[in-house]
């Protein structure tokens, strides 16, 4: 096989991407994501847990213990974003309101063709929940 691989061949190899959230407390992050966006535990590694994953349908998010990165995000007020497509933003928005989730942008129709709102997680990440309109 040639060392040179065409773009078409590479695009056939790629099939998904999973964001990795750096956190100073993997267990606390897992608890937030299992209870708030209602994802389910997929995997845990280490004792104490230093790497873990949650999922729901095609949505997967991993967590990695990274004290330096987690501290930098908080100190510098950096807000990494994770965009999550959902089937009913209004229903999920109402659940998040009832659960007292930190909603930093209310639900609205956006110019780019999505009904969206934004939640700030316990690690400083912004979760953008949206559905096409």
C-alpha positions as CSV (number, residue, x, y, z in Angstrom):
1,X,0.0,0.0,0.0
2,X,1.3,3.4,-0.9
3,X,2.5,5.8,1.9
4,X,0.5,8.5,0.2
5,X,-3.2,8.2,1.2
6,X,-5.8,10.3,-0.7
7,X,-8.2,12.6,1.0
8,X,-11.1,10.4,0.0
9,X,-9.6,7.5,1.7
10,X,-9.0,9.4,4.9
11,X,-12.5,10.8,5.0
12,X,-13.8,7.2,4.9
13,X,-11.7,6.4,7.9
14,X,-13.0,9.2,10.2
15,X,-16.3,8.5,11.8
16,X,-16.7,10.4,15.1
17,X,-15.0,12.8,17.6
18,X,-15.3,12.9,21.4
19,X,-14.5,16.0,23.4
20,X,-12.3,15.5,26.5
21,X,-13.0,17.7,29.5
22,X,-10.1,18.4,31.8
23,X,-11.1,18.4,35.4
24,X,-9.7,18.4,38.9
25,X,-12.3,15.9,40.1
26,X,-13.4,13.2,37.6
27,X,-16.1,11.8,40.0
28,X,-17.7,15.2,40.5
29,X,-17.7,15.8,36.7
30,X,-19.3,12.4,36.2
31,X,-22.0,13.1,38.7
32,X,-22.8,16.4,37.0
33,X,-23.0,14.9,33.5
34,X,-25.0,11.9,34.6
35,X,-27.5,14.0,36.6
36,X,-27.8,17.1,34.4
37,X,-27.6,16.3,30.7
38,X,-28.7,12.7,31.7
39,X,-25.8,10.9,30.1
40,X,-25.0,7.4,31.3
41,X,-21.6,6.1,32.6
42,X,-19.7,4.3,29.9
43,X,-16.3,3.7,31.5
44,X,-14.0,4.6,34.4
45,X,-10.2,4.1,34.7
46,X,-8.0,4.3,37.7
47,X,-8.4,4.3,41.5
48,X,-9.1,7.1,42.2
49,X,-10.7,7.6,38.8
50,X,-8.5,9.6,36.5
51,X,-10.2,9.0,33.1
52,X,-13.9,8.3,32.4
53,X,-16.6,8.5,29.8
54,X,-20.3,9.1,29.5
55,X,-22.7,8.7,26.6
56,X,-26.2,8.9,25.3
57,X,-27.0,7.7,21.8
58,X,-24.3,9.2,19.5
59,X,-23.1,11.7,22.2
60,X,-20.0,10.8,24.1
61,X,-17.9,12.9,26.4
62,X,-14.7,11.9,28.2
63,X,-13.1,13.3,31.3
64,X,-9.5,13.4,32.2
65,X,-7.9,14.4,35.5
66,X,-5.8,17.4,34.6
67,X,-5.2,19.7,37.5
68,X,-3.0,22.2,35.5
69,X,-5.5,22.6,32.7
70,X,-8.5,22.7,35.0
71,X,-6.9,25.4,37.1
72,X,-5.9,27.4,34.0
73,X,-9.5,27.3,32.7
74,X,-10.8,28.7,36.0
75,X,-8.0,31.2,36.6
76,X,-8.1,32.6,33.1
77,X,-11.9,32.3,32.8
78,X,-11.5,30.3,29.6
79,X,-14.7,28.8,28.4
80,X,-14.2,25.8,26.1
81,X,-17.4,24.9,24.2
82,X,-19.1,21.7,23.4
83,X,-21.9,21.7,20.9
84,X,-24.6,19.0,21.4
85,X,-27.4,18.4,18.9
86,X,-30.6,17.3,20.6
87,X,-34.1,16.3,19.4
88,X,-36.1,18.7,21.6
89,X,-34.3,21.7,23.0
90,X,-37.5,23.1,24.6
91,X,-38.1,20.0,26.6
92,X,-34.5,19.7,27.7
93,X,-34.4,23.4,28.5
94,X,-37.4,23.0,30.8
95,X,-35.7,20.1,32.6
96,X,-32.5,22.1,33.1
97,X,-34.6,25.1,34.4
98,X,-36.4,22.8,36.9
99,X,-33.0,21.2,38.0
100,X,-31.5,24.6,38.7
101,X,-28.7,24.2,36.0
102,X,-26.5,27.3,35.4
103,X,-28.1,28.5,32.1
104,X,-25.9,31.3,30.8
105,X,-27.8,31.9,27.5
106,X,-31.5,31.4,27.4
107,X,-33.2,29.4,24.7
108,X,-33.8,31.3,21.4
109,X,-33.8,30.8,17.7
110,X,-30.4,31.6,16.4
111,X,-29.5,33.2,13.0
112,X,-27.6,30.0,12.0
113,X,-30.7,27.9,11.9
114,X,-30.7,26.4,15.4
115,X,-32.9,26.7,18.5
116,X,-30.2,26.8,21.2
117,X,-29.4,27.6,24.8
118,X,-26.1,27.4,26.7
119,X,-25.3,25.8,30.1
120,X,-22.1,26.3,32.1
121,X,-20.8,23.1,33.6
122,X,-19.0,22.8,36.9
123,X,-15.6,22.8,35.1
124,X,-16.2,26.1,33.3
125,X,-17.1,24.5,29.9
126,X,-20.1,25.8,27.9
127,X,-22.5,23.2,26.7
128,X,-24.5,24.4,23.7
129,X,-27.7,22.4,23.4
130,X,-29.4,22.9,20.0
131,X,-31.7,21.5,17.4
132,X,-32.1,22.5,13.8
133,X,-35.1,24.8,13.0
